[in-house]
Amino acid sequence: MDFKHVSVLLNECIEGLNIKEDGIYVDGTLGGGGHSLEILKNLSESGTLIGVDQDKDALKAAG
């Protein structure tokens, strides 16, 4: 099964988060991982991202 997802309001969400490189973030609707990927790009090794989703196909797609 192919999983296709387009991240909605990606730039607006990332700007609104004002991500701190050592912060802790939770993506409660991981989906295809688009928002999480952008959060990860802004984190240092001391930052943490937790991603969850109830859809098992979405979790597989996010890697």
PDB file of N, CA, C and O in Angstrom, chain B, residues numbered from 101:
ATOM      1  N   MET B 101       0.834  -1.182   0.000  1.00  0.00           N
ATOM      2  CA  MET B 101       0.000   0.000   0.000  1.00  0.00           C
ATOM      3  C   MET B 101       0.881   1.248   0.000  1.00  0.00           C
ATOM      4  O   MET B 101       1.740   1.407   0.868  1.00  0.00           O
ATOM      5  N   ASP B 102       0.669   2.124  -0.965  1.00  0.00           N
ATOM      6  CA  ASP B 102       1.409   3.382  -1.012  1.00  0.00           C
ATOM      7  C   ASP B 102       0.771   4.383  -0.067  1.00  0.00           C
ATOM      8  O   ASP B 102      -0.453   4.488   0.012  1.00  0.00           O
ATOM      9  N   PHE B 103       1.606   5.111   0.642  1.00  0.00           N
ATOM     10  CA  PHE B 103       1.121   6.136   1.561  1.00  0.00           C
ATOM     11  C   PHE B 103       1.538   7.482   1.008  1.00  0.00           C
ATOM     12  O   PHE B 103       2.728   7.751   0.845  1.00  0.00           O
ATOM     13  N   LYS B 104       0.573   8.318   0.720  1.00  0.00           N
ATOM     14  CA  LYS B 104       0.873   9.647   0.194  1.00  0.00           C
ATOM     15  C   LYS B 104       0.343  10.685   1.165  1.00  0.00           C
ATOM     16  O   LYS B 104      -0.776  10.574   1.666  1.00  0.00           O
ATOM     17  N   HIS B 105       1.160  11.691   1.422  1.00  0.00           N
ATOM     18  CA  HIS B 105       0.771  12.725   2.378  1.00  0.00           C
ATOM     19  C   HIS B 105       1.427  14.035   1.983  1.00  0.00           C
ATOM     20  O   HIS B 105       2.610  14.076   1.647  1.00  0.00           O
ATOM     21  N   VAL B 106       0.656  15.090   2.025  1.00  0.00           N
ATOM     22  CA  VAL B 106       1.183  16.430   1.785  1.00  0.00           C
ATOM     23  C   VAL B 106       1.073  17.195   3.096  1.00  0.00           C
ATOM     24  O   VAL B 106      -0.018  17.326   3.651  1.00  0.00           O
ATOM     25  N   SER B 107       2.185  17.696   3.587  1.00  0.00           N
ATOM     26  CA  SER B 107       2.174  18.452   4.838  1.00  0.00           C
ATOM     27  C   SER B 107       1.465  19.786   4.622  1.00  0.00           C
ATOM     28  O   SER B 107       1.822  20.552   3.727  1.00  0.00           O
ATOM     29  N   VAL B 108       0.469  20.054   5.444  1.00  0.00           N
ATOM     30  CA  VAL B 108      -0.326  21.272   5.336  1.00  0.00           C
ATOM     31  C   VAL B 108       0.248  22.343   6.261  1.00  0.00           C
ATOM     32  O   VAL B 108       0.582  22.061   7.412  1.00  0.00           O
ATOM     33  N   LEU B 109       0.360  23.561   5.759  1.00  0.00           N
ATOM     34  CA  LEU B 109       0.854  24.708   6.531  1.00  0.00           C
ATOM     35  C   LEU B 109       2.220  24.428   7.161  1.00  0.00           C
ATOM     36  O   LEU B 109       2.488  24.845   8.288  1.00  0.00           O
ATOM     37  N   LEU B 110       3.064  23.732   6.438  1.00  0.00           N
ATOM     38  CA  LEU B 110       4.369  23.324   6.965  1.00  0.00           C
ATOM     39  C   LEU B 110       5.202  24.511   7.434  1.00  0.00           C
ATOM     40  O   LEU B 110       5.644  24.539   8.583  1.00  0.00           O
ATOM     41  N   ASN B 111       5.418  25.475   6.574  1.00  0.00           N
ATOM     42  CA  ASN B 111       6.264  26.619   6.948  1.00  0.00           C
ATOM     43  C   ASN B 111       5.672  27.411   8.100  1.00  0.00           C
ATOM     44  O   ASN B 111       6.399  27.847   8.993  1.00  0.00           O
ATOM     45  N   GLU B 112       4.360  27.601   8.089  1.00  0.00           N
ATOM     46  CA  GLU B 112       3.706  28.349   9.161  1.00  0.00           C
ATOM     47  C   GLU B 112       3.854  27.638  10.504  1.00  0.00           C
ATOM     48  O   GLU B 112       4.080  28.279  11.530  1.00  0.00           O
ATOM     49  N   CYS B 113       3.728  26.321  10.492  1.00  0.00           N
ATOM     50  CA  CYS B 113       3.886  25.552  11.730  1.00  0.00           C
ATOM     51  C   CYS B 113       5.307  25.638  12.268  1.00  0.00           C
ATOM     52  O   CYS B 113       5.512  25.843  13.464  1.00  0.00           O
ATOM     53  N   ILE B 114       6.277  25.482  11.393  1.00  0.00           N
ATOM     54  CA  ILE B 114       7.677  25.517  11.819  1.00  0.00           C
ATOM     55  C   ILE B 114       8.034  26.899  12.360  1.00  0.00           C
ATOM     56  O   ILE B 114       8.705  27.010  13.387  1.00  0.00           O
ATOM     57  N   GLU B 115       7.594  27.942  11.681  1.00  0.00           N
ATOM     58  CA  GLU B 115       7.843  29.306  12.169  1.00  0.00           C
ATOM     59  C   GLU B 115       7.179  29.525  13.522  1.00  0.00           C
ATOM     60  O   GLU B 115       7.777  30.119  14.419  1.00  0.00           O
ATOM     61  N   GLY B 116       5.947  29.050  13.673  1.00  0.00           N
ATOM     62  CA  GLY B 116       5.208  29.241  14.914  1.00  0.00           C
ATOM     63  C   GLY B 116       5.797  28.493  16.096  1.00  0.00           C
ATOM     64  O   GLY B 116       5.629  28.912  17.241  1.00  0.00           O
ATOM     65  N   LEU B 117       6.480  27.397  15.833  1.00  0.00           N
ATOM     66  CA  LEU B 117       7.089  26.624  16.919  1.00  0.00           C
ATOM     67  C   LEU B 117       8.292  27.321  17.539  1.00  0.00           C
ATOM     68  O   LEU B 117       8.625  27.076  18.698  1.00  0.00           O
ATOM     69  N   ASN B 118       8.952  28.197  16.765  1.00  0.00           N
ATOM     70  CA  ASN B 118      10.158  28.863  17.274  1.00  0.00           C
ATOM     71  C   ASN B 118      11.089  27.822  17.914  1.00  0.00           C
ATOM     72  O   ASN B 118      11.419  27.908  19.096  1.00  0.00           O
ATOM     73  N   ILE B 119      11.493  26.862  17.123  1.00  0.00           N
ATOM     74  CA  ILE B 119      12.214  25.683  17.596  1.00  0.00           C
ATOM     75  C   ILE B 119      13.547  26.043  18.247  1.00  0.00           C
ATOM     76  O   ILE B 119      14.362  26.780  17.690  1.00  0.00           O
ATOM     77  N   LYS B 120      13.736  25.498  19.440  1.00  0.00           N
ATOM     78  CA  LYS B 120      15.013  25.620  20.150  1.00  0.00           C
ATOM     79  C   LYS B 120      15.811  24.364  19.839  1.00  0.00           C
ATOM     80  O   LYS B 120      15.275  23.258  19.899  1.00  0.00           O
ATOM     81  N   GLU B 121      17.083  24.525  19.508  1.00  0.00           N
ATOM     82  CA  GLU B 121      17.870  23.377  19.044  1.00  0.00           C
ATOM     83  C   GLU B 121      18.009  22.268  20.076  1.00  0.00           C
ATOM     84  O   GLU B 121      18.273  21.123  19.709  1.00  0.00           O
ATOM     85  N   ASP B 122      17.835  22.582  21.370  1.00  0.00           N
ATOM     86  CA  ASP B 122      17.929  21.559  22.408  1.00  0.00           C
ATOM     87  C   ASP B 122      16.563  21.266  23.034  1.00  0.00           C
ATOM     88  O   ASP B 122      16.482  20.692  24.120  1.00  0.00           O
ATOM     89  N   GLY B 123      15.498  21.660  22.345  1.00  0.00           N
ATOM     90  CA  GLY B 123      14.149  21.486  22.871  1.00  0.00           C
ATOM     91  C   GLY B 123      13.628  20.067  22.748  1.00  0.00           C
ATOM     92  O   GLY B 123      14.252  19.196  22.141  1.00  0.00           O
ATOM     93  N   ILE B 124      12.468  19.865  23.343  1.00  0.00           N
ATOM     94  CA  ILE B 124      11.770  18.586  23.278  1.00  0.00           C
ATOM     95  C   ILE B 124      10.437  18.840  22.580  1.00  0.00           C
ATOM     96  O   ILE B 124       9.676  19.719  22.984  1.00  0.00           O
ATOM     97  N   TYR B 125      10.156  18.065  21.529  1.00  0.00           N
ATOM     98  CA  TYR B 125       8.957  18.268  20.716  1.00  0.00           C
ATOM     99  C   TYR B 125       8.240  16.948  20.504  1.00  0.00           C
ATOM    100  O   TYR B 125       8.868  15.893  20.420  1.00  0.00           O
ATOM    101  N   VAL B 126       6.905  17.018  20.418  1.00  0.00           N
ATOM    102  CA  VAL B 126       6.077  15.844  20.170  1.00  0.00           C
ATOM    103  C   VAL B 126       5.207  16.126  18.952  1.00  0.00           C
ATOM    104  O   VAL B 126       4.498  17.131  18.904  1.00  0.00           O
ATOM    105  N   ASP B 127       5.265  15.235  17.970  1.00  0.00           N
ATOM    106  CA  ASP B 127       4.377  15.299  16.815  1.00  0.00           C
ATOM    107  C   ASP B 127       3.334  14.208  17.023  1.00  0.00           C
ATOM    108  O   ASP B 127       3.614  13.030  16.803  1.00  0.00           O
ATOM    109  N   GLY B 128       2.141  14.595  17.444  1.00  0.00           N
ATOM    110  CA  GLY B 128       1.083  13.652  17.780  1.00  0.00           C
ATOM    111  C   GLY B 128       0.311  13.121  16.590  1.00  0.00           C
ATOM    112  O   GLY B 128      -0.518  12.222  16.729  1.00  0.00           O
ATOM    113  N   THR B 129       0.583  13.675  15.421  1.00  0.00           N
ATOM    114  CA  THR B 129      -0.033  13.200  14.178  1.00  0.00           C
ATOM    115  C   THR B 129       1.074  13.053  13.145  1.00  0.00           C
ATOM    116  O   THR B 129       1.121  13.786  12.157  1.00  0.00           O
ATOM    117  N   LEU B 130       1.947  12.110  13.381  1.00  0.00           N
ATOM    118  CA  LEU B 130       3.168  11.954  12.591  1.00  0.00           C
ATOM    119  C   LEU B 130       2.913  11.879  11.096  1.00  0.00           C
ATOM    120  O   LEU B 130       3.654  12.470  10.311  1.00  0.00           O
ATOM    121  N   GLY B 131       1.873  11.160  10.695  1.00  0.00           N
ATOM    122  CA  GLY B 131       1.541  11.078   9.267  1.00  0.00           C
ATOM    123  C   GLY B 131       2.733  10.654   8.435  1.00  0.00           C
ATOM    124  O   GLY B 131       3.398   9.671   8.762  1.00  0.00           O
ATOM    125  N   GLY B 132       3.013  11.384   7.357  1.00  0.00           N
ATOM    126  CA  GLY B 132       4.134  11.064   6.485  1.00  0.00           C
ATOM    127  C   GLY B 132       5.459  11.597   6.974  1.00  0.00           C
ATOM    128  O   GLY B 132       6.478  11.405   6.310  1.00  0.00           O
ATOM    129  N   GLY B 133       5.478  12.256   8.104  1.00  0.00           N
ATOM    130  CA  GLY B 133       6.722  12.720   8.702  1.00  0.00           C
ATOM    131  C   GLY B 133       7.210  14.072   8.214  1.00  0.00           C
ATOM    132  O   GLY B 133       8.319  14.477   8.562  1.00  0.00           O
ATOM    133  N   GLY B 134       6.419  14.783   7.421  1.00  0.00           N
ATOM    134  CA  GLY B 134       6.860  16.060   6.858  1.00  0.00           C
ATOM    135  C   GLY B 134       7.183  17.112   7.902  1.00  0.00           C
ATOM    136  O   GLY B 134       8.234  17.750   7.837  1.00  0.00           O
ATOM    137  N   HIS B 135       6.283  17.301   8.871  1.00  0.00           N
ATOM    138  CA  HIS B 135       6.532  18.290   9.914  1.00  0.00           C
ATOM    139  C   HIS B 135       7.693  17.838  10.800  1.00  0.00           C
ATOM    140  O   HIS B 135       8.551  18.640  11.171  1.00  0.00           O
ATOM    141  N   SER B 136       7.711  16.558  11.133  1.00  0.00           N
ATOM    142  CA  SER B 136       8.784  16.034  11.982  1.00  0.00           C
ATOM    143  C   SER B 136      10.150  16.190  11.333  1.00  0.00           C
ATOM    144  O   SER B 136      11.124  16.524  12.007  1.00  0.00           O
ATOM    145  N   LEU B 137      10.228  15.954  10.047  1.00  0.00           N
ATOM    146  CA  LEU B 137      11.499  16.110   9.342  1.00  0.00           C
ATOM    147  C   LEU B 137      12.009  17.543   9.460  1.00  0.00           C
ATOM    148  O   LEU B 137      13.197  17.764   9.696  1.00  0.00           O
ATOM    149  N   GLU B 138      11.123  18.507   9.297  1.00  0.00           N
ATOM    150  CA  GLU B 138      11.529  19.910   9.405  1.00  0.00           C
ATOM    151  C   GLU B 138      11.931  20.265  10.828  1.00  0.00           C
ATOM    152  O   GLU B 138      12.862  21.044  11.032  1.00  0.00           O
ATOM    153  N   ILE B 139      11.241  19.703  11.816  1.00  0.00           N
ATOM    154  CA  ILE B 139      11.629  19.927  13.211  1.00  0.00           C
ATOM    155  C   ILE B 139      13.026  19.360  13.441  1.00  0.00           C
ATOM    156  O   ILE B 139      13.879  20.021  14.035  1.00  0.00           O
ATOM    157  N   LEU B 140      13.260  18.133  12.969  1.00  0.00           N
ATOM    158  CA  LEU B 140      14.568  17.494  13.148  1.00  0.00           C
ATOM    159  C   LEU B 140      15.698  18.306  12.530  1.00  0.00           C
ATOM    160  O   LEU B 140      16.801  18.349  13.076  1.00  0.00           O
ATOM    161  N   LYS B 141      15.436  18.942  11.408  1.00  0.00           N
ATOM    162  CA  LYS B 141      16.457  19.763  10.747  1.00  0.00           C
ATOM    163  C   LYS B 141      16.911  20.919  11.627  1.00  0.00           C
ATOM    164  O   LYS B 141      18.007  21.448  11.445  1.00  0.00           O
ATOM    165  N   ASN B 142      16.066  21.313  12.584  1.00  0.00           N
ATOM    166  CA  ASN B 142      16.371  22.447  13.451  1.00  0.00           C
ATOM    167  C   ASN B 142      16.877  22.036  14.829  1.00  0.00           C
ATOM    168  O   ASN B 142      17.187  22.896  15.653  1.00  0.00           O
ATOM    169  N   LEU B 143      16.965  20.737  15.090  1.00  0.00           N
ATOM    170  CA  LEU B 143      17.415  20.261  16.398  1.00  0.00           C
ATOM    171  C   LEU B 143      18.893  19.893  16.373  1.00  0.00           C
ATOM    172  O   LEU B 143      19.419  19.438  15.358  1.00  0.00           O
ATOM    173  N   SER B 144      19.544  20.098  17.501  1.00  0.00           N
ATOM    174  CA  SER B 144      20.911  19.609  17.665  1.00  0.00           C
ATOM    175  C   SER B 144      20.827  18.183  18.212  1.00  0.00           C
ATOM    176  O   SER B 144      19.737  17.638  18.385  1.00  0.00           O
ATOM    177  N   GLU B 145      21.986  17.590  18.478  1.00  0.00           N
ATOM    178  CA  GLU B 145      22.003  16.232  19.036  1.00  0.00           C
ATOM    179  C   GLU B 145      21.369  16.173  20.418  1.00  0.00           C
ATOM    180  O   GLU B 145      20.954  15.100  20.857  1.00  0.00           O
ATOM    181  N   SER B 146      21.284  17.301  21.112  1.00  0.00           N
ATOM    182  CA  SER B 146      20.679  17.301  22.442  1.00  0.00           C
ATOM    183  C   SER B 146      19.171  17.548  22.395  1.00  0.00           C
ATOM    184  O   SER B 146      18.506  17.486  23.429  1.00  0.00           O
ATOM    185  N   GLY B 147      18.629  17.824  21.220  1.00  0.00           N
ATOM    186  CA  GLY B 147      17.187  17.997  21.066  1.00  0.00           C
ATOM    187  C   GLY B 147      16.491  16.654  20.935  1.00  0.00           C
ATOM    188  O   GLY B 147      17.112  15.648  20.594  1.00  0.00           O
ATOM    189  N   THR B 148      15.186  16.652  21.212  1.00  0.00           N
ATOM    190  CA  THR B 148      14.410  15.417  21.175  1.00  0.00           C
ATOM    191  C   THR B 148      13.115  15.626  20.405  1.00  0.00           C
ATOM    192  O   THR B 148      12.433  16.636  20.578  1.00  0.00           O
ATOM    193  N   LEU B 149      12.785  14.665  19.558  1.00  0.00           N
ATOM    194  CA  LEU B 149      11.507  14.653  18.864  1.00  0.00           C
ATOM    195  C   LEU B 149      10.861  13.293  19.076  1.00  0.00           C
ATOM    196  O   LEU B 149      11.480  12.256  18.836  1.00  0.00           O
ATOM    197  N   ILE B 150       9.617  13.305  19.526  1.00  0.00           N
ATOM    198  CA  ILE B 150       8.839  12.084  19.706  1.00  0.00           C
ATOM    199  C   ILE B 150       7.696  12.142  18.700  1.00  0.00           C
ATOM    200  O   ILE B 150       6.936  13.111  18.677  1.00  0.00           O
ATOM    201  N   GLY B 151       7.570  11.111  17.871  1.00  0.00           N
ATOM    202  CA  GLY B 151       6.506  11.072  16.878  1.00  0.00           C
ATOM    203  C   GLY B 151       5.583   9.896  17.114  1.00  0.00           C
ATOM    204  O   GLY B 151       6.037   8.761  17.259  1.00  0.00           O
ATOM    205  N   VAL B 152       4.278  10.164  17.155  1.00  0.00           N
ATOM    206  CA  VAL B 152       3.284   9.107  17.338  1.00  0.00           C
ATOM    207  C   VAL B 152       2.161   9.282  16.317  1.00  0.00           C
ATOM    208  O   VAL B 152       1.893  10.390  15.851  1.00  0.00           O
ATOM    209  N   ASP B 153       1.517   8.178  15.981  1.00  0.00           N
ATOM    210  CA  ASP B 153       0.364   8.212  15.087  1.00  0.00           C
ATOM    211  C   ASP B 153      -0.402   6.919  15.288  1.00  0.00           C
ATOM    212  O   ASP B 153       0.209   5.868  15.480  1.00  0.00           O
ATOM    213  N   GLN B 154      -1.716   6.972  15.248  1.00  0.00           N
ATOM    214  CA  GLN B 154      -2.513   5.751  15.420  1.00  0.00           C
ATOM    215  C   GLN B 154      -2.556   4.906  14.159  1.00  0.00           C
ATOM    216  O   GLN B 154      -2.937   3.737  14.210  1.00  0.00           O
ATOM    217  N   ASP B 155      -2.167   5.486  13.022  1.00  0.00           N
ATOM    218  CA  ASP B 155      -2.205   4.791  11.735  1.00  0.00           C
ATOM    219  C   ASP B 155      -0.875   4.072  11.505  1.00  0.00           C
ATOM    220  O   ASP B 155       0.151   4.721  11.302  1.00  0.00           O
ATOM    221  N   LYS B 156      -0.886   2.749  11.535  1.00  0.00           N
ATOM    222  CA  LYS B 156       0.347   1.971  11.380  1.00  0.00           C
ATOM    223  C   LYS B 156       1.001   2.198  10.022  1.00  0.00           C
ATOM    224  O   LYS B 156       2.227   2.180   9.919  1.00  0.00           O
ATOM    225  N   ASP B 157       0.199   2.412   8.974  1.00  0.00           N
ATOM    226  CA  ASP B 157       0.765   2.693   7.652  1.00  0.00           C
ATOM    227  C   ASP B 157       1.505   4.026   7.653  1.00  0.00           C
ATOM    228  O   ASP B 157       2.538   4.169   7.000  1.00  0.00           O
ATOM    229  N   ALA B 158       0.976   4.996   8.384  1.00  0.00           N
ATOM    230  CA  ALA B 158       1.641   6.297   8.485  1.00  0.00           C
ATOM    231  C   ALA B 158       2.978   6.164   9.196  1.00  0.00           C
ATOM    232  O   ALA B 158       3.960   6.787   8.793  1.00  0.00           O
ATOM    233  N   LEU B 159       3.025   5.366  10.240  1.00  0.00           N
ATOM    234  CA  LEU B 159       4.280   5.159  10.964  1.00  0.00           C
ATOM    235  C   LEU B 159       5.320   4.486  10.080  1.00  0.00           C
ATOM    236  O   LEU B 159       6.493   4.858  10.104  1.00  0.00           O
ATOM    237  N   LYS B 160       4.898   3.505   9.307  1.00  0.00           N
ATOM    238  CA  LYS B 160       5.826   2.836   8.392  1.00  0.00           C
ATOM    239  C   LYS B 160       6.348   3.813   7.348  1.00  0.00           C
ATOM    240  O   LYS B 160       7.533   3.796   7.017  1.00  0.00           O
ATOM    241  N   ALA B 161       5.471   4.663   6.830  1.00  0.00           N
ATOM    242  CA  ALA B 161       5.863   5.631   5.803  1.00  0.00           C
ATOM    243  C   ALA B 161       6.840   6.654   6.349  1.00  0.00           C
ATOM    244  O   ALA B 161       7.729   7.114   5.631  1.00  0.00           O
ATOM    245  N   ALA B 162       6.682   7.014   7.615  1.00  0.00           N
ATOM    246  CA  ALA B 162       7.562   8.009   8.228  1.00  0.00           C
ATOM    247  C   ALA B 162       8.948   7.437   8.488  1.00  0.00           C
ATOM    248  O   ALA B 162       9.907   8.190   8.657  1.00  0.00           O
ATOM    249  N   GLY B 163       9.061   6.128   8.521  1.00  0.00           N
ATOM    250  CA  GLY B 163      10.361   5.484   8.706  1.00  0.00           C
ATOM    251  C   GLY B 163      10.705   5.368  10.132  1.00  0.00           C
ATOM    252  O   GLY B 163      11.769   4.848  10.470  1.00  0.00           O
TER     253      GLY B 163
END
